[in-house]
Amino acid sequence: MIDFVQSVTVAVSIAQANPNPGVDVDVGAPVGLVGGAVGAFLTTLVVGAILVAIAPAYTERMMAAVLEDPFGAFLYGILSLLALGLLTFLLVITIVGIFVAIPLVLVAYLVWAVGAAVGYLAIAERLVGRDDGWLTPLLVAAAINGALALTGIGGLISLCVGAAGFGIVLRDALA
């Protein structure tokens, strides 16, 4: 009787460990890529639409600044991002600083979203113009960001565009 119970227990353990031993399908990567692309598209579209609706003059000024000095803005953005990462790490390891680090990261993410939207809007305006209003540049900017999120090298380009926009927004806010 004990051998039977042990056999059943072992069989159940094996069945739970790998319910389909002959089938091993991983669909995580494509689903993650598509989800990231949709998220990038929607974030750029929504944040860009809010910027255009609430502060069109600010948006135009930031777009012009990104196009005027893209390398300087990129460098400022990357260095600020690295400093922000180091500061966040130092705040988190102090344990008490976690209460400061969480809002800091949330604000940084918001500034990053605004900066990336500005960067993509600047590129989209160069590509399609703005003769008919903001709708076409908004859709093109969101499509570029979403398409870049689908590719491996596109993530690096997205980082560069986002860092340039982030740098311009930070430079304007801190200057």
C-alpha positions as CSV (number, residue, x, y, z in Angstrom):
1,M,0.0,0.0,0.0
2,I,2.8,2.4,0.9
3,D,4.5,1.7,-2.5
4,F,1.3,2.6,-4.3
5,V,1.0,5.9,-2.4
6,Q,4.6,6.7,-3.1
7,S,4.2,5.9,-6.8
8,V,1.1,8.1,-7.1
9,T,2.9,10.9,-5.2
10,V,5.9,10.7,-7.5
11,A,3.6,10.6,-10.6
12,V,1.7,13.7,-9.4
13,S,4.9,15.6,-8.7
14,I,6.2,14.8,-12.2
15,A,2.9,15.8,-13.8
16,Q,2.9,19.1,-11.9
17,A,6.5,19.9,-12.8
18,N,6.0,19.6,-16.6
19,P,2.4,18.9,-17.6
20,N,3.2,18.5,-21.3
21,P,6.7,16.9,-21.5
22,G,6.7,16.8,-25.3
23,V,5.5,20.3,-25.9
24,D,7.5,23.4,-24.9
25,V,6.3,26.5,-26.6
26,D,7.5,30.0,-25.4
27,V,5.3,32.8,-26.6
28,G,6.6,35.4,-24.1
29,A,9.0,37.3,-26.4
30,P,6.6,38.2,-29.3
31,V,3.8,39.1,-26.8
32,G,6.2,41.3,-24.9
33,L,7.4,43.0,-28.0
34,V,4.0,43.8,-29.3
35,G,2.8,44.9,-25.8
36,G,5.9,47.2,-25.6
37,A,5.2,48.6,-29.0
38,V,1.5,49.3,-28.2
39,G,2.6,50.9,-24.9
40,A,5.1,53.1,-26.7
41,F,2.6,54.1,-29.3
42,L,-0.1,55.0,-26.8
43,T,2.2,56.8,-24.4
44,T,3.6,59.0,-27.2
45,L,0.1,59.6,-28.6
46,V,-1.5,60.5,-25.3
47,V,1.4,62.5,-23.8
48,G,1.9,64.3,-27.2
49,A,-1.8,65.1,-27.4
50,I,-1.9,66.5,-23.9
51,L,1.2,68.6,-24.6
52,V,-0.3,70.0,-27.8
53,A,-3.6,70.7,-26.1
54,I,-2.3,72.3,-22.9
55,A,0.9,74.0,-23.9
56,P,1.4,74.2,-27.7
57,A,3.9,77.1,-27.5
58,Y,6.0,75.2,-25.0
59,T,5.9,72.1,-27.2
60,E,7.0,74.0,-30.3
61,R,9.8,75.7,-28.3
62,M,11.1,72.3,-27.0
63,M,10.8,70.8,-30.5
64,A,12.8,73.6,-31.9
65,A,15.4,73.2,-29.2
66,V,15.8,69.5,-29.8
67,L,16.3,70.1,-33.5
68,E,18.7,72.9,-32.9
69,D,21.1,71.0,-30.6
70,P,20.3,67.2,-30.7
71,F,23.7,66.0,-29.6
72,G,24.0,68.4,-26.7
73,A,20.4,67.5,-25.6
74,F,21.2,63.8,-25.9
75,L,24.4,64.2,-23.8
76,Y,22.6,66.2,-21.2
77,G,19.8,63.7,-21.1
78,I,22.0,60.6,-20.8
79,L,24.2,62.2,-18.1
80,S,21.1,63.3,-16.2
81,L,19.6,59.8,-16.5
82,L,22.8,58.2,-15.1
83,A,23.0,60.7,-12.3
84,L,19.3,60.1,-11.5
85,G,19.9,56.3,-11.5
86,L,22.8,56.7,-9.1
87,L,20.9,59.0,-6.8
88,T,17.9,56.6,-6.8
89,F,20.2,53.7,-5.9
90,L,21.8,55.7,-3.1
91,L,18.4,56.7,-1.7
92,V,17.1,53.2,-1.8
93,I,20.0,51.6,0.0
94,T,19.5,54.1,2.9
95,I,16.0,52.5,3.4
96,V,14.6,55.8,4.7
97,G,15.3,57.4,1.3
98,I,12.9,55.0,-0.4
99,F,10.1,57.5,0.5
100,V,12.0,60.1,-1.5
101,A,13.1,57.7,-4.3
102,I,9.7,56.5,-5.3
103,P,8.2,60.0,-6.1
104,L,11.5,60.9,-7.7
105,V,11.4,58.0,-10.1
106,L,7.7,58.7,-10.9
107,V,8.5,62.4,-11.7
108,A,11.5,61.3,-13.8
109,Y,9.3,58.9,-15.7
110,L,6.8,61.6,-16.4
111,V,9.6,64.0,-17.6
112,W,10.9,61.2,-19.7
113,A,7.5,60.6,-21.3
114,V,7.2,64.4,-22.0
115,G,10.7,64.5,-23.4
116,A,10.3,61.5,-25.6
117,A,7.0,62.9,-27.0
118,V,8.8,66.1,-27.8
119,G,11.6,64.3,-29.5
120,Y,9.3,62.2,-31.6
121,L,7.1,65.1,-32.4
122,A,10.1,67.0,-33.7
123,I,11.1,64.1,-35.9
124,A,7.5,63.7,-37.2
125,E,7.1,67.4,-37.9
126,R,10.3,67.3,-40.0
127,L,8.9,64.3,-41.9
128,V,5.3,65.3,-42.6
129,G,5.0,69.0,-41.6
130,R,2.2,70.5,-39.6
131,D,0.1,72.2,-42.3
132,D,-3.1,70.4,-41.4
133,G,-2.7,70.7,-37.6
134,W,-1.2,68.5,-35.0
135,L,-3.0,65.2,-35.8
136,T,-0.7,63.9,-38.5
137,P,2.5,64.7,-36.6
138,L,1.1,63.1,-33.5
139,L,0.1,59.9,-35.3
140,V,3.5,59.7,-37.1
141,A,5.4,60.3,-33.9
142,A,3.5,57.6,-32.1
143,A,3.9,55.2,-35.0
144,I,7.7,55.8,-35.2
145,N,8.0,55.1,-31.4
146,G,5.8,52.0,-31.7
147,A,7.7,50.7,-34.7
148,L,11.1,51.2,-33.0
149,A,9.9,49.3,-30.0
150,L,9.2,46.3,-32.2
151,T,12.9,45.9,-33.3
152,G,16.0,45.2,-31.2
153,I,18.1,48.1,-32.6
154,G,15.0,50.3,-32.4
155,G,15.2,50.3,-28.6
156,L,18.6,51.9,-28.8
157,I,17.4,54.6,-31.2
158,S,14.4,55.1,-28.9
159,L,16.7,55.6,-26.0
160,C,18.6,58.2,-27.9
161,V,15.5,60.1,-29.0
162,G,14.0,59.9,-25.5
163,A,17.3,61.0,-23.9
164,A,17.5,64.0,-26.2
165,G,13.9,65.1,-25.4
166,F,14.6,64.3,-21.7
167,G,17.7,66.5,-21.7
168,I,15.9,69.4,-23.4
169,V,13.0,69.3,-21.0
170,L,15.4,69.1,-18.0
171,R,17.7,71.8,-19.3
172,D,14.7,74.1,-19.8
173,A,13.3,73.3,-16.3
174,L,16.6,73.7,-14.5
175,A,17.9,76.7,-16.4
